[in-house]
Amino acid sequence: MEKCKLCLVRDMADKADIYEYVKKTRAMLSEKEKASDELYEERLNVCMSCGSLLAGTCAKCGCYVEIRAASASSHCPVSKW
């Protein structure tokens, strides 16, 4: 049986303080720097299906995927988006 990876930080009830940080970080980006809501969700969907997602972080680079996905100029460390 596959171990639960806990998906994204926003889905983890005991990590509400970290998710607040994610939301604040995304809000600090200018409109030019920020990925559109549609692009952001598309990226997160890719991350949620990736075997490198572990408790909201990328096992390849260590980032919180919700923060990396928020920046329009960011990219996946393994080129999935």
PyMOL Python script that loads the backbone (N, CA, C, O; Angstrom):
from pymol import cmd

cmd.read_pdbstr("""\
ATOM      1  N   MET A   1       0.845  -1.178   0.000  1.00  0.00           N
ATOM      2  CA  MET A   1       0.000   0.000   0.000  1.00  0.00           C
ATOM      3  C   MET A   1       0.895   1.248   0.000  1.00  0.00           C
ATOM      4  O   MET A   1       1.895   1.307   0.716  1.00  0.00           O
ATOM      5  N   GLU A   2       0.524   2.227  -0.804  1.00  0.00           N
ATOM      6  CA  GLU A   2       1.302   3.462  -0.908  1.00  0.00           C
ATOM      7  C   GLU A   2       1.070   4.338   0.320  1.00  0.00           C
ATOM      8  O   GLU A   2      -0.063   4.504   0.773  1.00  0.00           O
ATOM      9  N   LYS A   3       2.141   4.887   0.844  1.00  0.00           N
ATOM     10  CA  LYS A   3       2.072   5.784   1.990  1.00  0.00           C
ATOM     11  C   LYS A   3       1.456   7.118   1.582  1.00  0.00           C
ATOM     12  O   LYS A   3       1.773   7.644   0.515  1.00  0.00           O
ATOM     13  N   CYS A   4       0.599   7.660   2.401  1.00  0.00           N
ATOM     14  CA  CYS A   4      -0.019   8.963   2.130  1.00  0.00           C
ATOM     15  C   CYS A   4       1.060  10.035   2.104  1.00  0.00           C
ATOM     16  O   CYS A   4       1.907  10.104   2.994  1.00  0.00           O
ATOM     17  N   LYS A   5       1.015  10.879   1.056  1.00  0.00           N
ATOM     18  CA  LYS A   5       2.006  11.946   0.912  1.00  0.00           C
ATOM     19  C   LYS A   5       1.481  13.271   1.457  1.00  0.00           C
ATOM     20  O   LYS A   5       2.214  14.260   1.467  1.00  0.00           O
ATOM     21  N   LEU A   6       0.250  13.310   1.902  1.00  0.00           N
ATOM     22  CA  LEU A   6      -0.387  14.493   2.469  1.00  0.00           C
ATOM     23  C   LEU A   6      -0.660  15.615   1.464  1.00  0.00           C
ATOM     24  O   LEU A   6      -1.172  16.670   1.839  1.00  0.00           O
ATOM     25  N   CYS A   7      -0.330  15.399   0.229  1.00  0.00           N
ATOM     26  CA  CYS A   7      -0.641  16.335  -0.849  1.00  0.00           C
ATOM     27  C   CYS A   7      -0.087  17.725  -0.596  1.00  0.00           C
ATOM     28  O   CYS A   7       1.108  17.880  -0.347  1.00  0.00           O
ATOM     29  N   LEU A   8      -0.942  18.736  -0.656  1.00  0.00           N
ATOM     30  CA  LEU A   8      -0.511  20.119  -0.541  1.00  0.00           C
ATOM     31  C   LEU A   8      -0.666  20.639   0.882  1.00  0.00           C
ATOM     32  O   LEU A   8      -1.434  20.088   1.670  1.00  0.00           O
ATOM     33  N   VAL A   9       0.058  21.689   1.204  1.00  0.00           N
ATOM     34  CA  VAL A   9      -0.010  22.283   2.541  1.00  0.00           C
ATOM     35  C   VAL A   9      -1.441  22.716   2.854  1.00  0.00           C
ATOM     36  O   VAL A   9      -1.901  22.573   3.987  1.00  0.00           O
ATOM     37  N   ARG A  10      -2.145  23.247   1.852  1.00  0.00           N
ATOM     38  CA  ARG A  10      -3.514  23.718   2.100  1.00  0.00           C
ATOM     39  C   ARG A  10      -4.457  22.600   2.515  1.00  0.00           C
ATOM     40  O   ARG A  10      -5.529  22.867   3.059  1.00  0.00           O
ATOM     41  N   ASP A  11      -4.073  21.347   2.266  1.00  0.00           N
ATOM     42  CA  ASP A  11      -4.904  20.203   2.626  1.00  0.00           C
ATOM     43  C   ASP A  11      -4.566  19.602   3.987  1.00  0.00           C
ATOM     44  O   ASP A  11      -5.227  18.664   4.430  1.00  0.00           O
ATOM     45  N   MET A  12      -3.549  20.131   4.649  1.00  0.00           N
ATOM     46  CA  MET A  12      -3.107  19.580   5.922  1.00  0.00           C
ATOM     47  C   MET A  12      -3.617  20.449   7.071  1.00  0.00           C
ATOM     48  O   MET A  12      -3.143  21.568   7.266  1.00  0.00           O
ATOM     49  N   ALA A  13      -4.565  19.940   7.816  1.00  0.00           N
ATOM     50  CA  ALA A  13      -5.197  20.708   8.892  1.00  0.00           C
ATOM     51  C   ALA A  13      -4.194  21.171   9.940  1.00  0.00           C
ATOM     52  O   ALA A  13      -4.327  22.277  10.463  1.00  0.00           O
ATOM     53  N   ASP A  14      -3.199  20.361  10.258  1.00  0.00           N
ATOM     54  CA  ASP A  14      -2.244  20.725  11.299  1.00  0.00           C
ATOM     55  C   ASP A  14      -1.134  21.643  10.795  1.00  0.00           C
ATOM     56  O   ASP A  14      -0.224  21.974  11.555  1.00  0.00           O
ATOM     57  N   LYS A  15      -1.187  22.053   9.548  1.00  0.00           N
ATOM     58  CA  LYS A  15      -0.164  22.924   8.972  1.00  0.00           C
ATOM     59  C   LYS A  15      -0.738  24.281   8.575  1.00  0.00           C
ATOM     60  O   LYS A  15      -0.231  24.919   7.652  1.00  0.00           O
ATOM     61  N   ALA A  16      -1.783  24.728   9.258  1.00  0.00           N
ATOM     62  CA  ALA A  16      -2.450  25.980   8.920  1.00  0.00           C
ATOM     63  C   ALA A  16      -1.500  27.170   8.963  1.00  0.00           C
ATOM     64  O   ALA A  16      -1.620  28.083   8.146  1.00  0.00           O
ATOM     65  N   ASP A  17      -0.556  27.173   9.905  1.00  0.00           N
ATOM     66  CA  ASP A  17       0.388  28.284   9.996  1.00  0.00           C
ATOM     67  C   ASP A  17       1.293  28.351   8.770  1.00  0.00           C
ATOM     68  O   ASP A  17       1.628  29.442   8.309  1.00  0.00           O
ATOM     69  N   ILE A  18       1.688  27.211   8.243  1.00  0.00           N
ATOM     70  CA  ILE A  18       2.512  27.181   7.034  1.00  0.00           C
ATOM     71  C   ILE A  18       1.686  27.648   5.833  1.00  0.00           C
ATOM     72  O   ILE A  18       2.190  28.382   4.983  1.00  0.00           O
ATOM     73  N   TYR A  19       0.435  27.231   5.760  1.00  0.00           N
ATOM     74  CA  TYR A  19      -0.400  27.647   4.632  1.00  0.00           C
ATOM     75  C   TYR A  19      -0.642  29.150   4.666  1.00  0.00           C
ATOM     76  O   TYR A  19      -0.734  29.782   3.614  1.00  0.00           O
ATOM     77  N   GLU A  20      -0.747  29.730   5.854  1.00  0.00           N
ATOM     78  CA  GLU A  20      -0.876  31.193   5.946  1.00  0.00           C
ATOM     79  C   GLU A  20       0.354  31.860   5.347  1.00  0.00           C
ATOM     80  O   GLU A  20       0.236  32.882   4.671  1.00  0.00           O
ATOM     81  N   TYR A  21       1.530  31.296   5.585  1.00  0.00           N
ATOM     82  CA  TYR A  21       2.765  31.801   5.002  1.00  0.00           C
ATOM     83  C   TYR A  21       2.722  31.687   3.475  1.00  0.00           C
ATOM     84  O   TYR A  21       3.141  32.604   2.768  1.00  0.00           O
ATOM     85  N   VAL A  22       2.219  30.567   2.978  1.00  0.00           N
ATOM     86  CA  VAL A  22       2.084  30.367   1.528  1.00  0.00           C
ATOM     87  C   VAL A  22       1.183  31.453   0.943  1.00  0.00           C
ATOM     88  O   VAL A  22       1.528  32.070  -0.065  1.00  0.00           O
ATOM     89  N   LYS A  23       0.037  31.687   1.567  1.00  0.00           N
ATOM     90  CA  LYS A  23      -0.903  32.700   1.060  1.00  0.00           C
ATOM     91  C   LYS A  23      -0.298  34.094   1.105  1.00  0.00           C
ATOM     92  O   LYS A  23      -0.475  34.872   0.168  1.00  0.00           O
ATOM     93  N   LYS A  24       0.408  34.421   2.172  1.00  0.00           N
ATOM     94  CA  LYS A  24       1.037  35.744   2.285  1.00  0.00           C
ATOM     95  C   LYS A  24       2.117  35.917   1.225  1.00  0.00           C
ATOM     96  O   LYS A  24       2.228  36.982   0.617  1.00  0.00           O
ATOM     97  N   THR A  25       2.904  34.885   1.005  1.00  0.00           N
ATOM     98  CA  THR A  25       3.956  34.953  -0.005  1.00  0.00           C
ATOM     99  C   THR A  25       3.356  35.177  -1.383  1.00  0.00           C
ATOM    100  O   THR A  25       3.847  36.005  -2.150  1.00  0.00           O
ATOM    101  N   ARG A  26       2.308  34.453  -1.695  1.00  0.00           N
ATOM    102  CA  ARG A  26       1.648  34.620  -3.000  1.00  0.00           C
ATOM    103  C   ARG A  26       1.058  36.022  -3.135  1.00  0.00           C
ATOM    104  O   ARG A  26       1.121  36.617  -4.211  1.00  0.00           O
ATOM    105  N   ALA A  27       0.494  36.546  -2.069  1.00  0.00           N
ATOM    106  CA  ALA A  27      -0.104  37.881  -2.101  1.00  0.00           C
ATOM    107  C   ALA A  27       0.944  38.977  -2.284  1.00  0.00           C
ATOM    108  O   ALA A  27       0.624  40.046  -2.805  1.00  0.00           O
ATOM    109  N   MET A  28       2.170  38.737  -1.873  1.00  0.00           N
ATOM    110  CA  MET A  28       3.234  39.740  -2.001  1.00  0.00           C
ATOM    111  C   MET A  28       3.754  39.870  -3.434  1.00  0.00           C
ATOM    112  O   MET A  28       4.405  40.862  -3.764  1.00  0.00           O
ATOM    113  N   LEU A  29       3.479  38.897  -4.273  1.00  0.00           N
ATOM    114  CA  LEU A  29       3.929  38.974  -5.660  1.00  0.00           C
ATOM    115  C   LEU A  29       3.129  40.025  -6.419  1.00  0.00           C
ATOM    116  O   LEU A  29       1.917  40.141  -6.238  1.00  0.00           O
ATOM    117  N   SER A  30       3.802  40.781  -7.259  1.00  0.00           N
ATOM    118  CA  SER A  30       3.085  41.740  -8.104  1.00  0.00           C
ATOM    119  C   SER A  30       2.275  40.954  -9.139  1.00  0.00           C
ATOM    120  O   SER A  30       2.523  39.769  -9.361  1.00  0.00           O
ATOM    121  N   GLU A  31       1.327  41.608  -9.755  1.00  0.00           N
ATOM    122  CA  GLU A  31       0.517  40.934 -10.764  1.00  0.00           C
ATOM    123  C   GLU A  31       1.385  40.423 -11.910  1.00  0.00           C
ATOM    124  O   GLU A  31       1.086  39.385 -12.499  1.00  0.00           O
ATOM    125  N   LYS A  32       2.447  41.137 -12.224  1.00  0.00           N
ATOM    126  CA  LYS A  32       3.358  40.719 -13.290  1.00  0.00           C
ATOM    127  C   LYS A  32       4.130  39.463 -12.892  1.00  0.00           C
ATOM    128  O   LYS A  32       4.383  38.596 -13.728  1.00  0.00           O
ATOM    129  N   GLU A  33       4.502  39.369 -11.619  1.00  0.00           N
ATOM    130  CA  GLU A  33       5.277  38.228 -11.127  1.00  0.00           C
ATOM    131  C   GLU A  33       4.418  36.994 -10.855  1.00  0.00           C
ATOM    132  O   GLU A  33       4.910  35.866 -10.897  1.00  0.00           O
ATOM    133  N   LYS A  34       3.147  37.211 -10.580  1.00  0.00           N
ATOM    134  CA  LYS A  34       2.257  36.145 -10.125  1.00  0.00           C
ATOM    135  C   LYS A  34       1.715  35.318 -11.297  1.00  0.00           C
ATOM    136  O   LYS A  34       1.287  35.870 -12.310  1.00  0.00           O
ATOM    137  N   ALA A  35       1.739  34.001 -11.146  1.00  0.00           N
ATOM    138  CA  ALA A  35       1.090  33.117 -12.110  1.00  0.00           C
ATOM    139  C   ALA A  35      -0.422  33.329 -11.989  1.00  0.00           C
ATOM    140  O   ALA A  35      -0.930  33.574 -10.894  1.00  0.00           O
ATOM    141  N   SER A  36      -1.125  33.236 -13.090  1.00  0.00           N
ATOM    142  CA  SER A  36      -2.582  33.362 -13.045  1.00  0.00           C
ATOM    143  C   SER A  36      -3.153  32.254 -12.165  1.00  0.00           C
ATOM    144  O   SER A  36      -2.499  31.234 -11.947  1.00  0.00           O
ATOM    145  N   ASP A  37      -4.357  32.448 -11.665  1.00  0.00           N
ATOM    146  CA  ASP A  37      -4.988  31.424 -10.831  1.00  0.00           C
ATOM    147  C   ASP A  37      -5.094  30.106 -11.593  1.00  0.00           C
ATOM    148  O   ASP A  37      -4.881  29.037 -11.020  1.00  0.00           O
ATOM    149  N   GLU A  38      -5.420  30.180 -12.874  1.00  0.00           N
ATOM    150  CA  GLU A  38      -5.555  28.975 -13.697  1.00  0.00           C
ATOM    151  C   GLU A  38      -4.211  28.248 -13.821  1.00  0.00           C
ATOM    152  O   GLU A  38      -4.142  27.032 -13.642  1.00  0.00           O
ATOM    153  N   LEU A  39      -3.160  28.987 -14.122  1.00  0.00           N
ATOM    154  CA  LEU A  39      -1.830  28.385 -14.248  1.00  0.00           C
ATOM    155  C   LEU A  39      -1.370  27.808 -12.914  1.00  0.00           C
ATOM    156  O   LEU A  39      -0.802  26.717 -12.867  1.00  0.00           O
ATOM    157  N   TYR A  40      -1.615  28.537 -11.839  1.00  0.00           N
ATOM    158  CA  TYR A  40      -1.252  28.083 -10.495  1.00  0.00           C
ATOM    159  C   TYR A  40      -1.897  26.730 -10.194  1.00  0.00           C
ATOM    160  O   TYR A  40      -1.223  25.808  -9.735  1.00  0.00           O
ATOM    161  N   GLU A  41      -3.196  26.613 -10.451  1.00  0.00           N
ATOM    162  CA  GLU A  41      -3.903  25.354 -10.175  1.00  0.00           C
ATOM    163  C   GLU A  41      -3.438  24.242 -11.105  1.00  0.00           C
ATOM    164  O   GLU A  41      -3.330  23.093 -10.676  1.00  0.00           O
ATOM    165  N   GLU A  42      -3.160  24.556 -12.370  1.00  0.00           N
ATOM    166  CA  GLU A  42      -2.633  23.543 -13.299  1.00  0.00           C
ATOM    167  C   GLU A  42      -1.309  22.998 -12.781  1.00  0.00           C
ATOM    168  O   GLU A  42      -1.085  21.787 -12.791  1.00  0.00           O
ATOM    169  N   ARG A  43      -0.440  23.883 -12.334  1.00  0.00           N
ATOM    170  CA  ARG A  43       0.847  23.464 -11.800  1.00  0.00           C
ATOM    171  C   ARG A  43       0.677  22.586 -10.566  1.00  0.00           C
ATOM    172  O   ARG A  43       1.345  21.560 -10.434  1.00  0.00           O
ATOM    173  N   LEU A  44      -0.209  22.983  -9.671  1.00  0.00           N
ATOM    174  CA  LEU A  44      -0.427  22.198  -8.450  1.00  0.00           C
ATOM    175  C   LEU A  44      -0.987  20.822  -8.776  1.00  0.00           C
ATOM    176  O   LEU A  44      -0.647  19.844  -8.111  1.00  0.00           O
ATOM    177  N   ASN A  45      -1.841  20.733  -9.788  1.00  0.00           N
ATOM    178  CA  ASN A  45      -2.368  19.427 -10.196  1.00  0.00           C
ATOM    179  C   ASN A  45      -1.248  18.509 -10.673  1.00  0.00           C
ATOM    180  O   ASN A  45      -1.253  17.314 -10.378  1.00  0.00           O
ATOM    181  N   VAL A  46      -0.288  19.065 -11.408  1.00  0.00           N
ATOM    182  CA  VAL A  46       0.868  18.282 -11.840  1.00  0.00           C
ATOM    183  C   VAL A  46       1.656  17.828 -10.617  1.00  0.00           C
ATOM    184  O   VAL A  46       2.052  16.666 -10.524  1.00  0.00           O
ATOM    185  N   CYS A  47       1.882  18.741  -9.687  1.00  0.00           N
ATOM    186  CA  CYS A  47       2.636  18.397  -8.473  1.00  0.00           C
ATOM    187  C   CYS A  47       1.934  17.303  -7.674  1.00  0.00           C
ATOM    188  O   CYS A  47       2.589  16.408  -7.139  1.00  0.00           O
ATOM    189  N   MET A  48       0.604  17.371  -7.589  1.00  0.00           N
ATOM    190  CA  MET A  48      -0.124  16.385  -6.796  1.00  0.00           C
ATOM    191  C   MET A  48      -0.049  14.988  -7.405  1.00  0.00           C
ATOM    192  O   MET A  48      -0.256  13.998  -6.704  1.00  0.00           O
ATOM    193  N   SER A  49       0.245  14.896  -8.699  1.00  0.00           N
ATOM    194  CA  SER A  49       0.366  13.578  -9.316  1.00  0.00           C
ATOM    195  C   SER A  49       1.823  13.116  -9.399  1.00  0.00           C
ATOM    196  O   SER A  49       2.111  12.050  -9.943  1.00  0.00           O
ATOM    197  N   CYS A  50       2.723  13.909  -8.865  1.00  0.00           N
ATOM    198  CA  CYS A  50       4.153  13.612  -8.942  1.00  0.00           C
ATOM    199  C   CYS A  50       4.623  12.796  -7.736  1.00  0.00           C
ATOM    200  O   CYS A  50       4.240  13.071  -6.599  1.00  0.00           O
ATOM    201  N   GLY A  51       5.435  11.815  -7.995  1.00  0.00           N
ATOM    202  CA  GLY A  51       5.984  10.977  -6.930  1.00  0.00           C
ATOM    203  C   GLY A  51       6.971  11.702  -6.028  1.00  0.00           C
ATOM    204  O   GLY A  51       7.363  11.174  -4.987  1.00  0.00           O
ATOM    205  N   SER A  52       7.375  12.902  -6.416  1.00  0.00           N
ATOM    206  CA  SER A  52       8.328  13.670  -5.604  1.00  0.00           C
ATOM    207  C   SER A  52       7.650  14.592  -4.603  1.00  0.00           C
ATOM    208  O   SER A  52       8.334  15.259  -3.827  1.00  0.00           O
ATOM    209  N   LEU A  53       6.319  14.646  -4.601  1.00  0.00           N
ATOM    210  CA  LEU A  53       5.595  15.483  -3.641  1.00  0.00           C
ATOM    211  C   LEU A  53       5.532  14.776  -2.301  1.00  0.00           C
ATOM    212  O   LEU A  53       5.093  13.630  -2.213  1.00  0.00           O
ATOM    213  N   LEU A  54       5.970  15.459  -1.264  1.00  0.00           N
ATOM    214  CA  LEU A  54       5.958  14.875   0.072  1.00  0.00           C
ATOM    215  C   LEU A  54       5.601  15.956   1.082  1.00  0.00           C
ATOM    216  O   LEU A  54       6.390  16.866   1.337  1.00  0.00           O
ATOM    217  N   ALA A  55       4.414  15.849   1.649  1.00  0.00           N
ATOM    218  CA  ALA A  55       3.952  16.798   2.674  1.00  0.00           C
ATOM    219  C   ALA A  55       4.057  18.253   2.216  1.00  0.00           C
ATOM    220  O   ALA A  55       4.502  19.121   2.967  1.00  0.00           O
ATOM    221  N   GLY A  56       3.641  18.505   0.978  1.00  0.00           N
ATOM    222  CA  GLY A  56       3.615  19.869   0.463  1.00  0.00           C
ATOM    223  C   GLY A  56       4.935  20.372  -0.077  1.00  0.00           C
ATOM    224  O   GLY A  56       5.017  21.496  -0.571  1.00  0.00           O
ATOM    225  N   THR A  57       5.967  19.555   0.009  1.00  0.00           N
ATOM    226  CA  THR A  57       7.281  19.970  -0.495  1.00  0.00           C
ATOM    227  C   THR A  57       7.722  19.072  -1.643  1.00  0.00           C
ATOM    228  O   THR A  57       7.262  17.939  -1.786  1.00  0.00           O
ATOM    229  N   CYS A  58       8.613  19.601  -2.445  1.00  0.00           N
ATOM    230  CA  CYS A  58       9.192  18.851  -3.556  1.00  0.00           C
ATOM    231  C   CYS A  58      10.444  18.139  -3.062  1.00  0.00           C
ATOM    232  O   CYS A  58      11.378  18.781  -2.581  1.00  0.00           O
ATOM    233  N   ALA A  59      10.466  16.834  -3.177  1.00  0.00           N
ATOM    234  CA  ALA A  59      11.629  16.063  -2.731  1.00  0.00           C
ATOM    235  C   ALA A  59      12.851  16.299  -3.617  1.00  0.00           C
ATOM    236  O   ALA A  59      13.970  15.980  -3.215  1.00  0.00           O
ATOM    237  N   LYS A  60      12.660  16.844  -4.796  1.00  0.00           N
ATOM    238  CA  LYS A  60      13.780  17.108  -5.706  1.00  0.00           C
ATOM    239  C   LYS A  60      14.532  18.382  -5.329  1.00  0.00           C
ATOM    240  O   LYS A  60      15.756  18.434  -5.447  1.00  0.00           O
ATOM    241  N   CYS A  61      13.803  19.423  -4.872  1.00  0.00           N
ATOM    242  CA  CYS A  61      14.477  20.694  -4.576  1.00  0.00           C
ATOM    243  C   CYS A  61      14.217  21.213  -3.163  1.00  0.00           C
ATOM    244  O   CYS A  61      14.924  22.109  -2.701  1.00  0.00           O
ATOM    245  N   GLY A  62      13.214  20.666  -2.466  1.00  0.00           N
ATOM    246  CA  GLY A  62      12.934  21.068  -1.096  1.00  0.00           C
ATOM    247  C   GLY A  62      11.974  22.235  -0.946  1.00  0.00           C
ATOM    248  O   GLY A  62      11.684  22.652   0.175  1.00  0.00           O
ATOM    249  N   CYS A  63      11.475  22.773  -2.058  1.00  0.00           N
ATOM    250  CA  CYS A  63      10.579  23.933  -1.969  1.00  0.00           C
ATOM    251  C   CYS A  63       9.171  23.514  -1.546  1.00  0.00           C
ATOM    252  O   CYS A  63       8.793  22.348  -1.662  1.00  0.00           O
ATOM    253  N   TYR A  64       8.405  24.489  -1.055  1.00  0.00           N
ATOM    254  CA  TYR A  64       6.963  24.302  -0.919  1.00  0.00           C
ATOM    255  C   TYR A  64       6.407  24.503  -2.315  1.00  0.00           C
ATOM    256  O   TYR A  64       6.555  25.578  -2.895  1.00  0.00           O
ATOM    257  N   VAL A  65       5.768  23.478  -2.858  1.00  0.00           N
ATOM    258  CA  VAL A  65       5.321  23.563  -4.251  1.00  0.00           C
ATOM    259  C   VAL A  65       4.316  24.689  -4.466  1.00  0.00           C
ATOM    260  O   VAL A  65       4.262  25.261  -5.555  1.00  0.00           O
ATOM    261  N   GLU A  66       3.523  25.016  -3.457  1.00  0.00           N
ATOM    262  CA  GLU A  66       2.534  26.085  -3.604  1.00  0.00           C
ATOM    263  C   GLU A  66       3.197  27.456  -3.743  1.00  0.00           C
ATOM    264  O   GLU A  66       2.625  28.361  -4.350  1.00  0.00           O
ATOM    265  N   ILE A  67       4.379  27.612  -3.193  1.00  0.00           N
ATOM    266  CA  ILE A  67       5.101  28.870  -3.365  1.00  0.00           C
ATOM    267  C   ILE A  67       5.794  28.893  -4.724  1.00  0.00           C
ATOM    268  O   ILE A  67       5.730  29.901  -5.428  1.00  0.00           O
ATOM    269  N   ARG A  68       6.448  27.811  -5.101  1.00  0.00           N
ATOM    270  CA  ARG A  68       7.110  27.768  -6.409  1.00  0.00           C
ATOM    271  C   ARG A  68       6.089  27.958  -7.532  1.00  0.00           C
ATOM    272  O   ARG A  68       6.358  28.686  -8.487  1.00  0.00           O
ATOM    273  N   ALA A  69       4.947  27.329  -7.433  1.00  0.00           N
ATOM    274  CA  ALA A  69       3.926  27.414  -8.482  1.00  0.00           C
ATOM    275  C   ALA A  69       3.329  28.809  -8.605  1.00  0.00           C
ATOM    276  O   ALA A  69       2.770  29.147  -9.648  1.00  0.00           O
ATOM    277  N   ALA A  70       3.434  29.617  -7.568  1.00  0.00           N
ATOM    278  CA  ALA A  70       2.817  30.949  -7.554  1.00  0.00           C
ATOM    279  C   ALA A  70       3.519  31.957  -8.450  1.00  0.00           C
ATOM    280  O   ALA A  70       2.888  32.906  -8.916  1.00  0.00           O
ATOM    281  N   SER A  71       4.796  31.774  -8.699  1.00  0.00           N
ATOM    282  CA  SER A  71       5.563  32.724  -9.493  1.00  0.00           C
ATOM    283  C   SER A  71       5.497  32.358 -10.973  1.00  0.00           C
ATOM    284  O   SER A  71       5.777  31.220 -11.349  1.00  0.00           O
ATOM    285  N   ALA A  72       5.131  33.315 -11.801  1.00  0.00           N
ATOM    286  CA  ALA A  72       5.002  33.079 -13.238  1.00  0.00           C
ATOM    287  C   ALA A  72       6.308  32.593 -13.855  1.00  0.00           C
ATOM    288  O   ALA A  72       6.284  31.813 -14.807  1.00  0.00           O
ATOM    289  N   SER A  73       7.429  33.034 -13.338  1.00  0.00           N
ATOM    290  CA  SER A  73       8.724  32.687 -13.930  1.00  0.00           C
ATOM    291  C   SER A  73       9.339  31.406 -13.365  1.00  0.00           C
ATOM    292  O   SER A  73      10.384  30.963 -13.841  1.00  0.00           O
ATOM    293  N   SER A  74       8.708  30.811 -12.366  1.00  0.00           N
ATOM    294  CA  SER A  74       9.230  29.582 -11.782  1.00  0.00           C
ATOM    295  C   SER A  74       9.029  28.403 -12.719  1.00  0.00           C
ATOM    296  O   SER A  74       8.234  28.455 -13.657  1.00  0.00           O
ATOM    297  N   HIS A  75       9.769  27.345 -12.440  1.00  0.00           N
ATOM    298  CA  HIS A  75       9.625  26.122 -13.212  1.00  0.00           C
ATOM    299  C   HIS A  75       9.822  24.916 -12.288  1.00  0.00           C
ATOM    300  O   HIS A  75      10.407  25.025 -11.211  1.00  0.00           O
ATOM    301  N   CYS A  76       9.332  23.800 -12.727  1.00  0.00           N
ATOM    302  CA  CYS A  76       9.496  22.554 -12.000  1.00  0.00           C
ATOM    303  C   CYS A  76      10.939  22.104 -12.096  1.00  0.00           C
ATOM    304  O   CYS A  76      11.524  22.184 -13.177  1.00  0.00           O
ATOM    305  N   PRO A  77      11.546  21.628 -11.001  1.00  0.00           N
ATOM    306  CA  PRO A  77      12.943  21.197 -11.054  1.00  0.00           C
ATOM    307  C   PRO A  77      13.172  19.968 -11.938  1.00  0.00           C
ATOM    308  O   PRO A  77      14.309  19.685 -12.315  1.00  0.00           O
ATOM    309  N   VAL A  78      12.115  19.245 -12.269  1.00  0.00           N
ATOM    310  CA  VAL A  78      12.254  18.081 -13.170  1.00  0.00           C
ATOM    311  C   VAL A  78      11.475  18.314 -14.466  1.00  0.00           C
ATOM    312  O   VAL A  78      11.130  17.369 -15.174  1.00  0.00           O
ATOM    313  N   SER A  79      11.207  19.578 -14.762  1.00  0.00           N
ATOM    314  CA  SER A  79      10.606  20.011 -16.043  1.00  0.00           C
ATOM    315  C   SER A  79       9.226  19.414 -16.345  1.00  0.00           C
ATOM    316  O   SER A  79       8.909  19.129 -17.500  1.00  0.00           O
ATOM    317  N   LYS A  80       8.408  19.227 -15.304  1.00  0.00           N
ATOM    318  CA  LYS A  80       7.043  18.751 -15.537  1.00  0.00           C
ATOM    319  C   LYS A  80       6.095  19.905 -15.856  1.00  0.00           C
ATOM    320  O   LYS A  80       5.026  19.689 -16.426  1.00  0.00           O
ATOM    321  N   TRP A  81       6.477  21.119 -15.496  1.00  0.00           N
ATOM    322  CA  TRP A  81       5.730  22.324 -15.897  1.00  0.00           C
ATOM    323  C   TRP A  81       6.670  23.495 -16.003  1.00  0.00           C
ATOM    324  O   TRP A  81       6.242  24.603 -16.328  1.00  0.00           O
TER     325      TRP A  81
END
""", "prot")
cmd.dss("prot")
cmd.show_as("cartoon", "prot")
cmd.util.cbc("prot")
cmd.orient("prot")
